[in-house]
Structure formats: C-alpha cells, structure tokens
Amino acid sequence: HQAHLEPPSLTEARPDLSGELGEVVGRALAGDLRVRYASADELRRALVGVRMRLGSTEKAHRIVVADDDEDFLALVAETGRAAFPRASVVEARDGETALRAIEAQKTSLAIVDLRMPGLNGFELVAALRGSEQAADVPIVVVTAHGGATDWSLLSSMGAAGFLVKPLDPYALVALARSLVDASEPRRVARST
C-alpha cells in the first residue's frame, strides 16, 4: 500500500527550505504511524516552534498590545515577543494610549481587548481604520465576553482576527504570523 511508503524529502524537493521544517513535514507524512505526530495539535505546535526559531532572521516588527488586565497584557506581550523575536512590543492599558502609539510609528500588528477604558475595542478599530497613519494595520481583537455578533461587526469594521479568552498562545502566534505575513509586500522572484 502507498500509505506505508515514505514520501520524498521536502528539502530534496525544495532545497531552499529549512531542514528543520523538512523534518517536521517528514514526520507528519511518515508511512509508519508510530512516527507521525499523535494529533493535529502536536503537529501545529511543532510547526509554530519551527516558525518561531526561524523567525530570528526576519525583519524587526512593532506590535502594539492594548488591554487593561495587567496579567493578560504581559502574557500577550510575551507571546508576541516569542512569535517575532526581533519585535518591539508596546504595551498600552487603554484604547487611547494604543491609538496614539499606533499612529506615532509604523506598526506591524495591533492586538486589542474588546472591553477596556477609554476607547473600547470597537471604537479603537473604527479610529484605526479612519486614521491615515494606521488604516492598514492588521488588528486582532481579544475578549472574554464577545461572541459571533461582535466578531461579525468587528470584521465589517476591518478587524482581521477575533480570539476569545482564555487565549491559546499558539492560536495567537499562528494568527499573528499569518496576518503579518499577508500584510508584508511580497518578494518578487527573479527569473534567470
């Protein structure tokens, strides 16, 4: 059966890719089920780990995190630093401070609480989308209280992601990376 055949090596097919990534993909596709990851979550964690380690060679990003809960703010800030090792992470305890920080300097990602003093998450998303300096900043909204109706409204306002507390740091990393990657200009490959 083909299910038991070993797949070709990813790094043989794509020598430009990391050997570490090749190992993770090889294990995920292994014919021997005992070698494969035990769950999709285990595979996701391995892929996120590779991405975090490889991220140390990427450009420096700036992330603004806004939340009035000091512990949660620290958790999200640390997760942002782990996802983007060269990132500067700005912590804001209210929406107005976050808005000023984002407008003051090019920001790669904003992670904002839905309910906080000053500007709440809805007001902050609206202000950012109306701002000449920050209209294109990807925004992730986090909340312990929101739901599908809130996400629908935030999405229509221009928020790119919505996560519910308690937050899975791996889910935040995956979402943050995909949003930052999607917002960066694509490198044009040169043909020879």
Buried (B, 14 or more C-beta within 10 A) or exposed (E): EEEEEEEEBBBEEEEEEBEBBBBBBBBBEBEEEEEBBEEEEEBBBBBBBBBBEBBEEBEEBBBBBBBBBEEBBEBBBEBBBBBBBEBBBBBBBBBBBBBEBBBEEEBBBBBBBBBBEBBBBBBBBBBBBEBEEBEEBBBBBBBEEBEEEBBEEBBEBBBBBBBBBEBBBBBBBBBBBEBBEEEEEEEEEEEE
